[in-house]
Amino acid sequence: MRGKALLVAATVIVVTALDLVTKHLAATRISHYEPIEVLPFFNLVNVQNRGAAFGMFSALGSWFFIAISLAAIAFIIYLLVKTDESPLALALIISGALGNLADRLLFGYVRDFLDIHVGEHHWPAFNLADSALTVGLALIIILPLIHGFRDKKEAGPSEPSKPGTQ
């Protein structure tokens, strides 16, 4: 249990701190109207996201998203205490939720700065908190599939039943 708590605490502290520092750097060093091209498909930008993913539901207001974030964090903490779900995945989800929650509490919006695009077609801007949430959720989906495949492989091929035996 102690190792699990240490992993979770270290992940949450490091990932949340990195998220907040990178958001601050983007907000203070990148103009709202002048993206910085890093690669032909990747820019650094300075975007204020007042909604949920991709700016959706911005009309619901910041307090709605603050309440959702608090409820999600409480639920993830419950899962950490009561289940054997991947502590790293859950820590990444908490980190992402905390990073974006801090933005909403401090600014009333989330600061996004990563922009991936193909030509003129842009994926909505995002940040490290969004990335942590996505990776955490992907791990929760993928790890059981990997474990199920591994368990099935370790069990070996099943023999077909012969007529008259059961």
N, CA, C and O of each residue as an XYZ file, in Angstrom:
664
protein
N       0.829     -1.203      0.000
C       0.000      0.000      0.000
C       0.864      1.254      0.000
O       0.528      2.247     -0.646
N       1.980      1.207      0.727
C       2.855      2.373      0.820
C       3.461      2.719     -0.543
O       3.554      3.892     -0.905
N       3.871      1.690     -1.298
C       4.424      1.906     -2.633
C       3.403      2.518     -3.578
O       3.727      3.388     -4.387
N       2.169      2.053     -3.466
C       1.090      2.586     -4.294
C       0.863      4.063     -3.972
O       0.729      4.881     -4.882
N       0.819      4.403     -2.700
C       0.599      5.798     -2.294
C       1.742      6.688     -2.752
O       1.517      7.824     -3.170
N       2.967      6.180     -2.677
C       4.126      6.953     -3.110
C       4.084      7.191     -4.618
O       4.344      8.302     -5.080
N       3.759      6.155     -5.383
C       3.633      6.282     -6.840
C       2.582      7.319     -7.201
O       2.822      8.185     -8.042
N       1.419      7.234     -6.568
C       0.329      8.168     -6.853
C       0.730      9.592     -6.489
O       0.560     10.508     -7.294
N       1.259      9.786     -5.288
C       1.629     11.129     -4.842
C       2.703     11.736     -5.742
O       2.596     12.897     -6.134
N       3.731     10.965     -6.070
C       4.814     11.477     -6.918
C       4.292     11.825     -8.308
O       4.642     12.868     -8.860
N       3.463     10.964     -8.870
C       2.909     11.222    -10.202
C       2.050     12.469    -10.198
O       2.186     13.319    -11.077
N       1.167     12.588     -9.218
C       0.269     13.746     -9.149
C       1.071     15.038     -8.982
O       0.786     16.031     -9.652
N       2.054     15.035     -8.111
C       2.848     16.249     -7.881
C       3.630     16.630     -9.134
O       3.593     17.785     -9.560
N       4.332     15.677     -9.724
C       5.182     15.980    -10.882
C       4.348     16.381    -12.093
O       4.627     17.403    -12.722
N       3.336     15.597    -12.426
C       2.553     15.882    -13.634
C       1.764     17.180    -13.481
O       1.702     17.977    -14.418
N       1.163     17.401    -12.319
C       0.406     18.645    -12.110
C       1.338     19.855    -12.155
O       0.994     20.876    -12.750
N       2.503     19.751    -11.536
C       3.465     20.859    -11.564
C       3.929     21.147    -12.990
O       3.979     22.307    -13.400
N       4.269     20.108    -13.749
C       4.682     20.299    -15.144
C       3.576     20.956    -15.959
O       3.833     21.845    -16.770
N       2.353     20.514    -15.736
C       1.216     21.104    -16.453
C       1.109     22.600    -16.153
O       0.998     23.412    -17.071
N       1.141     22.958    -14.888
C       0.968     24.364    -14.515
C       2.134     25.234    -14.980
O       1.933     26.372    -15.404
N       3.344     24.701    -14.901
C       4.514     25.466    -15.355
C       4.459     25.679    -16.869
O       4.705     26.787    -17.346
N       4.141     24.629    -17.625
C       4.097     24.783    -19.083
C       2.961     25.706    -19.513
O       3.112     26.461    -20.474
N       1.837     25.657    -18.822
C       0.745     26.588    -19.129
C       1.165     28.030    -18.857
O       0.863     28.930    -19.641
N       1.860     28.242    -17.747
C       2.329     29.587    -17.414
C       3.305     30.094    -18.480
O       3.207     31.236    -18.928
N       4.237     29.245    -18.877
C       5.195     29.649    -19.905
C       4.490     29.998    -21.213
O       4.810     31.005    -21.845
N       3.543     29.175    -21.612
C       2.809     29.450    -22.851
C       2.022     30.751    -22.741
O       2.020     31.561    -23.669
N       1.358     30.948    -21.612
C       0.518     32.137    -21.443
C       1.343     33.419    -21.391
O       0.865     34.478    -21.800
N       2.561     33.337    -20.899
C       3.370     34.554    -20.750
C       4.331     34.782    -21.911
O       4.877     35.876    -22.048
N       4.548     33.774    -22.746
C       5.552     33.930    -23.803
C       5.017     33.773    -25.214
O       5.750     33.999    -26.177
N       3.765     33.393    -25.356
C       3.199     33.212    -26.693
C       2.035     34.178    -26.853
O       1.133     34.221    -26.016
N       2.061     34.942    -27.920
C       0.970     35.871    -28.220
C      -0.288     35.082    -28.583
O      -0.208     33.992    -29.150
N      -1.446     35.648    -28.249
C      -2.714     34.990    -28.594
C      -2.886     34.832    -30.104
O      -3.622     33.954    -30.554
N      -2.232     35.654    -30.867
C      -2.490     35.695    -32.309
C      -1.316     35.237    -33.157
O      -1.383     35.310    -34.384
N      -0.245     34.768    -32.536
C       0.931     34.359    -33.298
C       1.425     32.992    -32.854
O       2.257     32.896    -31.952
N       0.918     31.926    -33.484
C       1.409     30.589    -33.137
C       2.896     30.458    -33.466
O       3.410     31.114    -34.372
N       3.559     29.607    -32.718
C       4.972     29.321    -32.963
C       5.051     27.937    -33.605
O       4.670     26.937    -32.996
N       5.547     27.890    -34.834
C       5.665     26.602    -35.515
C       6.879     25.855    -34.974
O       7.997     26.370    -34.995
N       6.649     24.633    -34.488
C       7.723     23.782    -33.976
C       8.088     22.749    -35.033
O       9.265     22.520    -35.311
N       7.079     22.133    -35.615
C       7.211     21.165    -36.700
C       6.129     21.479    -37.726
O       5.189     22.206    -37.403
N       6.222     20.967    -38.933
C       5.208     21.283    -39.946
C       3.770     20.921    -39.529
O       2.813     21.420    -40.121
N       3.621     20.071    -38.530
C       2.303     19.646    -38.076
C       2.020     20.017    -36.613
O       1.004     19.607    -36.053
N       2.921     20.794    -35.998
C       2.800     21.070    -34.565
C       3.185     22.510    -34.257
O       4.280     22.963    -34.590
N       2.257     23.223    -33.611
C       2.489     24.603    -33.190
C       2.319     24.732    -31.683
O       1.637     23.930    -31.046
N       2.948     25.751    -31.134
C       2.646     26.199    -29.785
C       1.749     27.423    -29.920
O       2.031     28.323    -30.711
N       0.673     27.451    -29.149
C      -0.310     28.526    -29.239
C      -0.670     29.001    -27.832
O      -0.221     28.429    -26.839
N      -1.470     30.033    -27.762
C      -1.964     30.537    -26.480
C      -3.478     30.679    -26.618
O      -3.973     31.646    -27.195
N      -4.208     29.694    -26.077
C      -5.664     29.631    -26.235
C      -6.322     29.564    -24.863
O      -5.842     28.868    -23.968
N      -7.416     30.287    -24.707
C      -8.213     30.225    -23.483
C      -9.461     29.398    -23.775
O     -10.307     29.801    -24.573
N      -9.572     28.247    -23.128
C     -10.688     27.332    -23.344
C     -11.676     27.475    -22.188
O     -11.371     27.100    -21.055
N     -12.845     28.011    -22.473
C     -13.857     28.227    -21.444
C     -14.858     27.081    -21.356
O     -15.761     27.107    -20.520
N     -14.704     26.082    -22.211
C     -15.632     24.954    -22.214
C     -14.954     23.679    -21.750
O     -13.964     23.697    -21.019
N     -15.521     22.580    -22.200
C     -14.941     21.265    -21.901
C     -14.003     20.918    -23.044
O     -13.414     21.806    -23.660
N     -13.864     19.650    -23.325
C     -13.002     19.219    -24.413
C     -13.351     19.974    -25.686
O     -14.506     20.008    -26.109
N     -12.340     20.574    -26.284
C     -12.473     21.287    -27.546
C     -13.380     22.503    -27.447
O     -13.917     22.950    -28.461
N     -13.560     23.045    -26.261
C     -14.368     24.248    -26.076
C     -15.873     23.986    -26.056
O     -16.664     24.928    -25.999
N     -16.273     22.721    -26.103
C     -17.707     22.407    -26.110
C     -18.340     22.777    -24.767
O     -17.680     22.754    -23.729
N     -19.589     23.108    -24.806
C     -20.413     23.380    -23.623
C     -19.939     24.580    -22.806
O     -20.162     24.632    -21.596
N     -19.293     25.535    -23.450
C     -18.792     26.704    -22.723
C     -19.928     27.502    -22.086
O     -19.706     28.222    -21.113
N     -21.144     27.382    -22.625
C     -22.289     28.117    -22.074
C     -22.650     27.632    -20.663
O     -23.338     28.338    -19.927
N     -22.194     26.445    -20.287
C     -22.509     25.923    -18.952
C     -21.762     26.670    -17.849
O     -22.167     26.623    -16.687
N     -20.697     27.345    -18.196
C     -19.974     28.160    -17.225
C     -18.909     27.393    -16.467
O     -18.936     26.166    -16.376
N     -17.980     28.145    -15.932
C     -16.818     27.585    -15.254
C     -17.204     26.795    -14.006
O     -16.597     25.762    -13.724
N     -18.201     27.261    -13.254
C     -18.564     26.574    -12.007
C     -19.091     25.171    -12.251
O     -18.908     24.285    -11.417
N     -19.744     24.963    -13.390
C     -20.204     23.621    -13.747
C     -19.007     22.689    -13.887
O     -19.007     21.579    -13.353
N     -17.989     23.145    -14.608
C     -16.808     22.317    -14.831
C     -15.981     22.138    -13.560
O     -15.329     21.108    -13.382
N     -16.004     23.119    -12.690
C     -15.326     22.984    -11.395
C     -15.998     21.883    -10.579
O     -15.321     21.046     -9.982
N     -17.319     21.887    -10.553
C     -18.062     20.852     -9.809
C     -17.792     19.463    -10.387
O     -17.580     18.506     -9.643
N     -17.800     19.360    -11.717
C     -17.524     18.076    -12.371
C     -16.113     17.602    -12.029
O     -15.906     16.422    -11.742
N     -15.143     18.515    -12.058
C     -13.753     18.163    -11.739
C     -13.631     17.655    -10.306
O     -12.967     16.648    -10.059
N     -14.261     18.340     -9.369
C     -14.204     17.922     -7.969
C     -14.839     16.550     -7.775
O     -14.310     15.714     -7.043
N     -15.968     16.322     -8.426
C     -16.635     15.017     -8.332
C     -15.758     13.924     -8.941
O     -15.655     12.832     -8.382
N     -15.132     14.204    -10.071
C     -14.269     13.216    -10.723
C     -13.061     12.895     -9.852
O     -12.687     11.730     -9.714
N     -12.452     13.914     -9.266
C     -11.292     13.693     -8.394
C     -11.695     12.846     -7.188
O     -10.970     11.926     -6.809
N     -12.839     13.148     -6.587
C     -13.311     12.368     -5.440
C     -13.548     10.908     -5.839
O     -13.202      9.996     -5.088
N     -14.131     10.687     -7.010
C     -14.401      9.333     -7.487
C     -13.095      8.577     -7.745
O     -12.982      7.401     -7.397
N     -12.118      9.239     -8.346
C     -10.835      8.587     -8.623
C     -10.119      8.235     -7.315
O      -9.513      7.169     -7.209
N     -10.184      9.111     -6.338
C      -9.585      8.805     -5.024
C     -10.277      7.587     -4.415
O      -9.616      6.715     -3.850
N     -11.603      7.524     -4.529
C     -12.353      6.357     -4.052
C     -11.844      5.088     -4.743
O     -11.614      4.070     -4.089
N     -11.668      5.153     -6.072
C     -11.171      3.988     -6.810
C      -9.770      3.589     -6.351
O      -9.462      2.401     -6.251
N      -8.932      4.570     -6.076
C      -7.574      4.283     -5.600
C      -7.596      3.533     -4.277
O      -6.792      2.628     -4.055
N      -8.510      3.910     -3.409
C      -8.580      3.303     -2.081
C      -9.267      1.939     -2.130
O      -8.841      1.008     -1.446
N     -10.310      1.814     -2.922
C     -11.162      0.622     -2.866
C     -10.901     -0.430     -3.936
O     -11.433     -1.535     -3.839
N     -10.099     -0.123     -4.954
C      -9.910     -1.101     -6.028
C      -8.432     -1.337     -6.296
O      -7.564     -0.670     -5.733
N      -8.171     -2.287     -7.155
C      -6.810     -2.577     -7.599
C      -6.548     -1.987     -8.977
O      -5.577     -2.353     -9.639
N      -7.407     -1.080     -9.407
C      -7.228     -0.418    -10.707
C      -5.840      0.205    -10.754
O      -5.293      0.565     -9.711
N      -5.273      0.337    -11.921
C      -3.914      0.846    -12.099
C      -3.702      2.176    -11.386
O      -4.310      3.180    -11.759
N      -2.843      2.196    -10.359
C      -2.606      3.455     -9.646
C      -1.968      4.519    -10.538
O      -2.248      5.706    -10.369
N      -1.125      4.120    -11.473
C      -0.510      5.101    -12.375
C      -1.568      5.749    -13.253
O      -1.578      6.970    -13.410
N      -2.455      4.953    -13.823
C      -3.518      5.491    -14.675
C      -4.402      6.454    -13.882
O      -4.725      7.542    -14.359
N      -4.785      6.057    -12.691
C      -5.642      6.913    -11.872
C      -4.917      8.185    -11.433
O      -5.527      9.251    -11.347
N      -3.624      8.074    -11.156
C      -2.841      9.258    -10.784
C      -2.752     10.232    -11.958
O      -2.812     11.445    -11.757
N      -2.612      9.723    -13.165
C      -2.584     10.594    -14.345
C      -3.917     11.320    -14.517
O      -3.946     12.500    -14.865
N      -5.012     10.611    -14.273
C      -6.333     11.234    -14.390
C      -6.491     12.331    -13.336
O      -6.970     13.422    -13.643
N      -6.093     12.047    -12.104
C      -6.177     13.064    -11.048
C      -5.305     14.266    -11.412
O      -5.723     15.412    -11.241
N      -4.103     14.008    -11.909
C      -3.201     15.100    -12.289
C      -3.832     16.006    -13.331
O      -3.798     17.231    -13.207
N      -4.404     15.400    -14.350
C      -5.056     16.186    -15.398
C      -6.229     16.984    -14.863
O      -6.401     18.157    -15.192
N      -7.028     16.339    -14.037
C      -8.183     17.037    -13.464
C      -7.739     18.183    -12.565
O      -8.340     19.257    -12.595
N      -6.698     17.970    -11.767
C      -6.199     19.025    -10.884
C      -5.607     20.200    -11.662
O      -5.844     21.358    -11.317
N      -4.843     19.905    -12.707
C      -4.243     20.966    -13.509
C      -5.291     21.866    -14.148
O      -5.178     23.092    -14.110
N      -6.305     21.252    -14.732
C      -7.358     22.049    -15.364
C      -8.269     22.704    -14.323
O      -8.785     23.797    -14.556
N      -8.471     22.049    -13.181
C      -9.247     22.646    -12.102
C      -8.553     23.906    -11.584
O      -9.205     24.925    -11.358
N      -7.248     23.840    -11.398
C      -6.500     25.014    -10.934
C      -6.687     26.181    -11.901
O      -6.889     27.318    -11.473
N      -6.619     25.904    -13.194
C      -6.836     26.966    -14.187
C      -8.229     27.580    -14.046
O      -8.378     28.802    -14.042
N      -9.229     26.740    -13.932
C     -10.610     27.256    -13.836
C     -10.786     28.099    -12.574
O     -11.441     29.141    -12.602
N     -10.201     27.644    -11.474
C     -10.326     28.404    -10.226
C      -9.572     29.734    -10.290
O     -10.062     30.750     -9.797
N      -8.392     29.730    -10.891
C      -7.560     30.929    -10.943
C      -7.958     31.909    -12.047
O      -7.889     33.123    -11.855
N      -8.372     31.388    -13.194
C      -8.582     32.241    -14.367
C     -10.000     32.208    -14.934
O     -10.388     33.110    -15.677
N     -10.772     31.184    -14.594
C     -12.114     31.044    -15.168
C     -12.110     30.330    -16.506
O     -13.154     30.221    -17.150
N     -10.965     29.846    -16.931
C     -10.811     29.102    -18.180
C      -9.573     28.220    -18.068
O      -8.780     28.359    -17.137
N      -9.416     27.309    -19.032
C      -8.251     26.433    -19.083
C      -7.306     26.952    -20.162
O      -7.735     27.307    -21.260
N      -6.023     26.990    -19.837
C      -5.013     27.461    -20.786
C      -4.514     26.272    -21.615
O      -3.967     25.310    -21.076
N      -4.710     26.359    -22.923
C      -4.255     25.333    -23.855
C      -3.133     25.905    -24.710
O      -3.130     27.098    -25.013
N      -2.175     25.058    -25.105
C      -1.045     25.579    -25.869
C      -0.465     24.622    -26.895
O       0.445     25.008    -27.629
N      -0.942     23.411    -26.976
C      -0.434     22.441    -27.947
C      -1.412     22.347    -29.111
O      -2.607     22.133    -28.905
N      -0.916     22.505    -30.320
C      -1.760     22.552    -31.517
C      -1.194     21.609    -32.570
O      -0.126     21.858    -33.129
N      -1.913     20.533    -32.835
C      -1.516     19.576    -33.865
C      -2.437     19.771    -35.062
O      -3.646     19.944    -34.909
N      -1.849     19.740    -36.256
C      -2.658     20.006    -37.452
C      -2.086     19.300    -38.666
O      -0.914     18.924    -38.707
N      -2.954     19.134    -39.651
C      -2.560     18.657    -40.971
C      -3.039     19.729    -41.935
O      -4.238     19.870    -42.175
N      -2.105     20.476    -42.479
C      -2.465     21.601    -43.335
C      -3.273     22.605    -42.533
O      -2.836     23.077    -41.483
N      -4.445     22.923    -43.036
C      -5.324     23.885    -42.356
C      -6.277     23.225    -41.361
O      -7.041     23.914    -40.687
N      -6.237     21.906    -41.266
C      -7.146     21.170    -40.378
C      -6.475     20.964    -39.027
O      -5.525     20.190    -38.908
N      -6.975     21.662    -38.009
C      -6.370     21.632    -36.684
C      -7.181     20.784    -35.710
O      -8.407     20.878    -35.656
N      -6.476     19.955    -34.942
C      -7.076     19.309    -33.780
C      -7.219     20.425    -32.747
O      -6.338     21.282    -32.674
N      -8.271     20.458    -31.958
C      -8.387     21.531    -30.964
C      -7.171     21.571    -30.036
O      -6.636     20.532    -29.649
N      -6.753     22.769    -29.692
C      -5.593     22.947    -28.818
C      -5.833     22.244    -27.484
O      -6.965     22.143    -27.013
N      -4.742     21.762    -26.885
C      -4.836     21.052    -25.611
C      -3.600     21.355    -24.781
O      -2.760     22.157    -25.190
N      -3.478     20.722    -23.615
C      -2.360     20.975    -22.708
C      -1.886     19.658    -22.096
O      -2.399     18.593    -22.439
N      -0.915     19.728    -21.196
C      -0.401     18.502    -20.569
C      -1.441     17.826    -19.682
O      -1.461     16.600    -19.582
N      -2.305     18.611    -19.036
C      -3.366     18.020    -18.212
C      -4.289     17.165    -19.075
O      -4.654     16.053    -18.695
N      -4.660     17.693    -20.237
C      -5.509     16.928    -21.159
C      -4.799     15.644    -21.592
O      -5.418     14.584    -21.689
N      -3.505     15.751    -21.849
C      -2.725     14.579    -22.250
C      -2.680     13.545    -21.137
O      -2.828     12.351    -21.395
N      -2.477     13.991    -19.900
C      -2.444     13.072    -18.756
C      -3.794     12.359    -18.599
O      -3.843     11.151    -18.372
N      -4.879     13.117    -18.723
C      -6.213     12.507    -18.640
C      -6.392     11.453    -19.729
O      -6.878     10.355    -19.459
N      -6.005     11.781    -20.939
C      -6.171     10.868    -22.073
C      -5.343      9.605    -21.890
O      -5.843      8.501    -22.106
N      -4.084      9.756    -21.495
C      -3.223      8.590    -21.287
C      -3.757      7.735    -20.134
O      -3.775      6.508    -20.232
N      -4.189      8.371    -19.047
C      -4.751      7.631    -17.919
C      -5.980      6.827    -18.316
O      -6.102      5.651    -17.971
N      -6.889      7.468    -19.045
C      -8.093      6.756    -19.500
C      -7.744      5.639    -20.482
O      -8.333      4.559    -20.431
N      -6.794      5.896    -21.369
C      -6.373      4.851    -22.318
C      -5.794      3.654    -21.574
O      -6.068      2.509    -21.934
N      -4.999      3.907    -20.546
C      -4.434      2.802    -19.760
C      -5.525      1.984    -19.077
O      -5.438      0.757    -19.013
N      -6.540      2.657    -18.573
C      -7.634      1.938    -17.914
C      -8.372      1.036    -18.901
O      -8.864     -0.030    -18.529
N      -8.447      1.464    -20.147
C      -9.114      0.655    -21.178
C      -8.192     -0.444    -21.691
O      -8.624     -1.584    -21.868
N      -6.927     -0.112    -21.931
C      -6.002     -1.034    -22.588
C      -5.441     -2.102    -21.643
O      -5.308     -3.260    -22.039
N      -5.113     -1.733    -20.409
C      -4.477     -2.698    -19.503
C      -5.306     -3.966    -19.267
O      -4.741     -5.059    -19.295
N      -6.612     -3.868    -19.037
C      -7.382     -5.118    -18.877
C      -7.361     -5.981    -20.140
O      -7.367     -7.209    -20.053
N      -7.335     -5.345    -21.304
C      -7.262     -6.120    -22.548
C      -5.935     -6.859    -22.644
O      -5.891     -8.025    -23.035
N      -4.849     -6.169    -22.282
C      -3.519     -6.794    -22.306
C      -3.453     -7.936    -21.290
O      -2.960     -9.020    -21.601
N      -3.950     -7.689    -20.075
C      -3.927     -8.730    -19.046
C      -4.796     -9.912    -19.455
O      -4.421    -11.061    -19.219
N      -5.946     -9.653    -20.059
C      -6.824    -10.727    -20.515
C      -6.168    -11.556    -21.596
O      -6.282    -12.782    -21.591
N      -5.480    -10.908    -22.526
C      -4.771    -11.618    -23.584
C      -3.641    -12.451    -22.993
O      -3.450    -13.606    -23.375
N      -2.884    -11.859    -22.053
C      -1.768    -12.558    -21.424
C      -2.275    -13.763    -20.630
O      -1.687    -14.842    -20.702
N      -3.371    -13.587    -19.867
C      -3.929    -14.688    -19.080
C      -4.391    -15.821    -19.986
O      -4.193    -16.997    -19.679
N      -5.009    -15.456    -21.105
C      -5.501    -16.461    -22.037
C      -4.335    -17.217    -22.669
O      -4.407    -18.429    -22.869
N      -3.261    -16.491    -22.982
C      -2.083    -17.105    -23.588
C      -1.390    -18.039    -22.597
O      -0.936    -19.119    -22.974
N      -1.306    -17.624    -21.326
C      -0.665    -18.445    -20.304
C      -1.461    -19.710    -20.000
O      -0.884    -20.731    -19.628
N      -2.773    -19.649    -20.156
C      -3.612    -20.813    -19.898
C      -3.421    -21.882    -20.969
O      -3.731    -23.052    -20.745
N      -2.916    -21.485    -22.118
C      -2.675    -22.436    -23.196
C      -3.941    -22.703    -23.978
O      -5.031    -22.271    -23.604
N      -3.774    -23.416    -25.059
C      -4.952    -23.704    -25.883
C      -5.899    -24.644    -25.153
O      -5.466    -25.575    -24.475
N      -7.167    -24.396    -25.296
C      -8.145    -25.280    -24.661
C      -8.414    -26.444    -25.600
O      -8.473    -26.299    -26.821
N      -8.572    -27.584    -24.987
C      -8.831    -28.778    -25.789
C     -10.320    -28.906    -26.027
O     -11.125    -28.698    -25.119
N     -10.681    -29.249    -27.252
C     -12.113    -29.436    -27.522
C     -12.627    -30.649    -26.763
O     -11.916    -31.641    -26.603
N     -13.858    -30.562    -26.300
C     -14.417    -31.710    -25.557
C     -14.727    -32.835    -26.536
O     -15.132    -32.605    -27.675
N     -14.524    -34.058    -26.057
C     -14.773    -35.241    -26.892
C     -16.216    -35.695    -26.676
O     -16.781    -35.547    -25.592
N     -16.785    -36.241    -27.723
C     -18.175    -36.716    -27.565
C     -18.262    -37.750    -26.441
O     -17.398    -38.615    -26.300
N     -19.301    -37.639    -25.670
C     -19.560    -38.578    -24.592
C     -18.829    -38.251    -23.300
O     -19.013    -38.964    -22.313
N     -17.993    -37.189    -23.257
C     -17.305    -36.823    -22.016
C     -17.711    -35.422    -21.620
O     -17.703    -34.517    -22.455
N     -18.049    -35.234    -20.414
C     -18.369    -33.923    -19.861
C     -18.457    -33.976    -18.401
O     -18.720    -32.958    -17.761
